[in-house]
Amino acid sequence: MAAHPVRPGQRDALGRFVEEIFGALPRSEQRRWADVYLRGLLTVPGRKSLQSLARTYSPSHTVSQSLQQFINCSTWDWSPLRHAVAGYAHTTAPAHAWTVATVAVPKRGTCSAGVQRRFVPDLGRTLNCQSAVALCLGTDAGVLPVDWRLQLDGPWAEDARKRSRARIPDRVGTEPAWAHVLEMTAGLSAQLPPAPVVSELSCVAEPGRLMAGLLEQELDFLLEADPDSTVMPLLRRTTGAPPQGVSRPARIIELARRAVAAPGPATPSARVPSATGHGREEQLSAYRFPVALPGVRQPLRMWIQRPAGRNTPSRIWLTNVTHARVDTVAQLIRHAVGRHDAMARLERDFGLADFEGRSYPGWHHHMTMVTAAHTYDRVTRHRTAPQPPSTDGATTPAPGTSARTPAEAVRAHRSGPYASRGETLLDDRAEERPAARFDESRTPGGVPWPRNRTRRPRPERAGSDRAGQGSGLASQYDSVSR
């Protein structure tokens, strides 16, 4: 199928999209070739080489040279264009979550920006590849990537010759995945209403660092925890002595195993996608008490995911939204898992892995065009016809359930009557317990742990949207579910 750029008097939907997104490009030639490149990504089947993209416009070989110049050599800034794509997506399909995704693009040789041999957790093997981190909008139209960071570790951190050949700016350094995510969430927060940040462990290997940074940005989150990380349960003392061995720091996987094996009243649960995929589902339920994580100065709620009928946890999630309902958390997890289908679609249908250049700016230019093409396709489909439930996070409320999105539910919990009363939404029953606070006492490992003492209220920062909802931990965690 051939496509043509917008000509005078021809105002098709794609043409209007091109004008809205790429109208900020300073030169008319850049806007022209952005149109041609975008239409090629949307219409060319199979591999998206420069030659195949050029043939959608003209058989002349000069067209592919012009596209090569536009992607690899032109100096246009990709950041404003990505902001425009995010705004366009949010206008039609508001974000319920901000999903972290990673992608590995196999490469030959060692000259393309960021290429080296690295272990890819999603594939379970080592590849010679580029590795990128994406921040996506989890919407009813699916998971839509809107920003990207290329990981430049290993030899790309210090080899000046390699960096110069790939045209990597001096200001671009080596950052871990969690730092890239914090940089992207800070930029997106300045543009769009905040939404909970969700991520699987394979995307961010140090979730504790990411949690601490997101709390500094006053963002909510639901992150998969490292099963070997150490936490401390914050137990009640009003109902008698806690079970032996549970009140002291423990590996989170051991705590989860005890929780699912211990007898007690049933807690609300939901079905969520399995960690292994293949369309399987598992059971999600909450741990009864908040937990403390080293380096994160706020108690968290632990959610345990396990195969139905088994007491072996497959995944453990931590969130700072301690009063979220189980169906809200389950929908956030669907957005986190939905990034797999989104990345596969980008690679299969929109040329994510087809960039032939080696430069750092060229890679970002290509990924910006891929992002725009994917967003236009998904948003257009969502706008023009009702879509069935998507496998990449788009959901349809079940009959008789609330149609509120996870982001709306979280905001309601923050500002509604539950926030002022301190009631848990995990169960209709609640009982009071002493409020916990963090003091300066430390464990043998040098980590501050909470004590069950009352904390003096601390004034909210000026301009905070959470001011007036209670101060410190006493107002947020004064009850737990039975």
N, C-alpha and C positions, 0 to 999 in steps of 0.2 A: 504494500500500500504506500503510495507516494503522498507527500504533504508539501505544502507551499507556504512561504511566509505571507504575512498579512500585506495586502496591497491596498492602495487608496480606495476607500469605499467599502472595503471588505472587513466587517466587524464581527468576526466569529468569536465564540467564547474563548478559544485558545488565544486569539489575538488580544482580547481584553486582558487575559491573564498575563500575557507577555508584557503588555504596556504597564500593568500594575506592578509587576515584580521587577522588570528590567528597565523600566522607564528612568531609573536613577543613573543608569550607565551614562557617562559623560559624552560618548561619541556615538553618532548614528550608525557607524559600521559595527560597533560592539552590539548595539541593540538588534541590528539586522542579523548578525551571525548567532546571537543568543536565540533568536526565533528559529533559525534553521536547525541549530543543534538540539533545541528542545523538541521540535517536531520530529526530528530523527529518532531521538530516544523513545518517543511515544509510539512511533509507527514501524520502525525497522524491526523485523523479527530476528531472533538469534543474537549473534555477537554484534556489538555496536562499535565497529571500527570507524575511523574517520572517513574512510572511503565509502562505506555503506551509508553513513549519515549524509554525506555530501550528495549521494545519488538521489536522495529524496528531493533535492532542489535542482540539480543540474548534472549532466554527465561530465561536465568539464573538470579536468584534473585541478584546475585552479581553485575550485570550491573547497576541496579537501585541504589545500594549502592555507586557505583563508581560515578554515575551522581550526587548523593546527595553530595558526597565529593567535586566534582568539583564545584558545584554551591554554596554550603553553607559554606564549610570549607576551600577551597583553597584560597590562598592569592594573586591571580593575580590582576593586576591593570586594571580596565576597561577603563580608560581615553584614552590610546593609541589606544585601539581597536575601540572606538567610533570615534576617529579622522580618523582611517583607513576607517571606514564605510562611513563617510562623504566625504572623498576624492574619494572613489570608486563611490559613487552616483553622485558626481559633475562631474567626468570624463565623464560619460555616459549621464547624464541629468543635465546640469548646473542649478543652483538655480536662479530663477527669484525673489524670496522673501524668507525671513527668517520668518517663521510663528510660533507664540507662541501658545501652546496648553496646556490644562490641562486635567487630567483624575482622576476620583475617583474610587477606587477599594473597594467595600464593603467587610468587614471582620467581623468575629465573635471574641469576646474576646477583650482584650486590650494589648496583649503582642507583637504583630507584630510591627515592627518599624514604628512609625508615626501614628499609628491607634488611632483615637479618634472620638467622635461625632462632626460633622461639617456640616454647610449648604453648599450644592452643588448648585451653581447658574444654571448650565446647566440642572439640574433635578428639581430645585425649591423645594427641600425638604432636611431635615436633615438625614444624614446617619452616621453609625459607619463605618469608611472607612479610607484607606490611600489616600492621595492627592498628586499628582505629577505634576510638571511643565516640559514641554518638549519644546525644540527648534527644529523646523523642517525646512527642505529645501522644498520650494515650487517649484516644477519642472514640466516638461511635463509628467513625470511618476507619478505625484501625489504629495501629501504632505508626506514627508519622515522624521520621527523623527530621530534625530542623537544624541541628548544629553538629559539627564534627571536630575531632582533634586527632592528629596523627601522632602516634607514640614514637619518640625519637630516643631510644635507650641504647645501651651497648656502645658500639663504635661511633654512633651518631652523636654522642654526648660531647666528645672531645676531638674527633678527627676533623680538623679544619678543612682539609682538602676535600673530603667527602661532602661536607656541608656546603662548601663553596660550589662544587659541581652541581649539587642538587638545588642550589639557590635558596638555602635555608637562612632566614634572617638571623642576625646575631641575638636579637631579643628573644628568640624562640629557644627555650632550653629543654632539659630533660625533666619531665614531670611524671609522677605515678598516675594511675588511672583516677584515683579519688580526687587528686588535685585538678585534673582536667574537668571532672564532673562539677566540682565546686565553681570553677571559672565559668562553665556554661550555665549553671543554675543562677549565678549572680547576674549574668547578662540577660537571661530570660525573665528573671524576676522584675527587672526594670521595665519590661515591655508588656508582660501578660499577668493576669491574676495568678497568684501562687496556687500550686497543686501539690499533693503529696509526691515525693520522689520515691520511686520503687526500683529495686535492683536485685538481681541474682548475684550469688557469691562469685560466679565465674566472670562477672563483669568487673567487680571491684574486690580485690583480694584482701583489702584492709577496711572492712566495713566500719570499724570503730572510728577510724580517722575521718571517714566520710560523715558519720553521724555527728561527730563533734563539730565539723564545719557547717553542716546543715542547721544545727542548733544555733550557731552563731548568726546564720542568715535568717533565723526564725522561720524555717521551713519544716513542714511535717515530712515524715518518711516512713517507709516500710522496707527494710533491707534484710536479705538473707544473711544469717550469722554463720561465722566459721564454727563448725561443731567442736573444735578444740579450744575455743576461746573460754575464758574464765569469767563467770558472773557470780553475783551474790543475790539470792532471793531475799526480798524484804517481807518478812513474815509477820503475822499478827502475834501479839502476846496476850490478847484478851481472852482467848479460847483455850489456854493451856500451853504446855510446852510443845515446841515444834518437833516434827519427826527427827530422829537422830541422824546427824550428818547432813541435814539439808540447810541449816542456818549458817553454815560457813561457806566460803568461796568454793565453787565446784565447776568442773567442765560443763559447758552448757548442754552437751549431748547426754551426759550422765543425769543432769537434772531433768531433761526431757524424758528420758527413759523411765525415771522414777515416777514422773507425773502421769504418763500414760498407763503405767502398770499399777498405780496405787488405786485402791477401791475408793469410792466416793460418789456423790451425786453427779449425774450426767450434766455436762455443760453443753451449751448450744454449739452446733458444728455445721459445716458446709462442705460442699464438694469443690475441689480445685484441680487444675491440671496436674498430672503426675510430673515429677522431675525427669522421668525417662521419656516423656512424650508419648507418641504412638496413640494418641486419643484416649489414654487411660486417665482415670481420675482417682484422687485420694481424699482422705478426710482431714479437715482442718478444725482445730479446736484451740482454745486459749489456756495457757497456764494460769493457775488461780491467783498468783501473787505477782506484783511488779518485781523486776530484777534490776540490779545495778551492774553496769559494764565499766571496767577501768577506762579512764580517760573521757567518759561521757557523764557530765555532771547533771544528769536528770534520770530518774527511774524510767524504765521501759517496760512495755508489755511484751511477753513472749507468746508467739503462736506456733503450734506444733503441727506439722503436716506428716501424715503417715498413711500407708496403704490400709484400706478398709479391712477390719478384722485382725489387724496385726498391731503389736505393741512396740514396733521398731520405728522410730522417727526417721523419715527420709529427708526432711528439711525443717529448719528452725528459722523463724522470722522474728525480727525485733522492730518495734514501732514506738514512737513517742506519743502517739494518739492512743492513750490507754483506755479510753471509753468508746472506741469504735465498735460497731456491731460486727458480728461475724460475717454477714453478707457483704458489708463494705470492705472488709479486709480481703475476702475471697475475690471480689472484683478487682481490687488492686493487684493481687497476685496474678490474675488472668492478664492484666496489662503487662506485668513483668515478663511472663512467659511468652506473651504475644510477640516479643521482639524477635524470636526465632523465625517465625513466618514472615515478618516484615523484612528482615535481612535477606532471607531466601528469595523473596519476591523482587527486592532491589537488584540482586545478583542475576536472577533469571530473566526478568522482564525489562530492566531499566539500565543495564550496563554498569553496575557498580564495580565489577572486576575487570572492565574492558579498557581502562585507561592505559594508553600505550606510552605515555611520557615518563620522564624520570624526575621532573622537578617538583619541589614542594608547592610553589604557587599553582602549577598545572594540576596537581592532584586536588587541591582545594577548589579550583575552578570546576573541574569535572564533577566532584562530589556535590557542589552547589547546583549544577545543572541536573544531576541525578535526583537530588532532593526535590527540586522544583517539579520535575516530570512526575515523580511518584506522588507528590502531594496533589498536583492537579488531577491525576488519574483517580486517586482514592476519593478526594473531596467531590469531584464531578459525579462519580458513581453514587456517592452517598446523597448528593443533592438531587439527582434526577430520578432515582428509583429507590423504593424500600429495599434494604439489604437484609439477608438472613444473618443470624449471629455469626460473627467472624471468629476465626481461630487466632487472630492476633490482638485480641483484647476488646473488640467492639462487642457490646452485650445488649441484650434486650431484656427488660425487667420481666420477671415471671408474673403470671396472673396473680393479682391480689397483693403484690409487693410494691414497695415504694419505688418511684421512678427517679429518686434522687441519685445523683452521681456520687462516687466516692469523695470527690473534692467538696461537693455541696454538703455531704453528710459530715465530713470532718469539720467544715466551717460551722455547721449547725451545732456540733458537739462542743466546739470552742466557745460559742456565743450564746447557746440556748440555755434552757433551765437546768440541764444536766450539769453544765459547767459551774453554775452557781451552787447547786446542791451537792456536787461531788458524787453523783450517783453513777454506778457502772451500768453500761448498756449490754453487758454480757449476760446478765441475769436480772430478773425482776427483783431478786432479793439482794440486800446489801447490809453489811455490818461495819461499824466504825473500827478503826484501828489507830494507834498513835501515828502521827505524821513523821516521816523520815527526813533526815537532813544529812548533808555531807559536812564533815568536819575535817580537821587537820590530822587526825590519827591515821596511821598508815599500816598496811599489811607488811609482812616481811619482804614482799616484792617492791615496796615503795609506792603502792597504789592507795589513794584515799578511799575509804569505804564509808557507807552511811551508818549512822547510829539512830536508834529510835528515840529521838528527842525532838522537842518542838523548836522550830526555826523561827527567828524573828522575821517579820515581813520585810521585804526589800522593795524599794520603790521601783516601778516600771520605768523603762527608758522613755524619754519624751518622744512622742510620735509613734510609739509602738501600737499596732492594731490589736494587741492583746492586753493593753492597759485596761484596768477596771474589772478584769476577770479573776482576780485573786493573785496573791503574790507568793512566790516560792512553791515548794512542794506541798505545803500543808493544804492549799486549796485545790490542787490538782489530783492528789492521791490520798484523799481522806476516806476512801472506801474501796473495798474489793469484792469481787463476787464470791459466793460460797462455792 
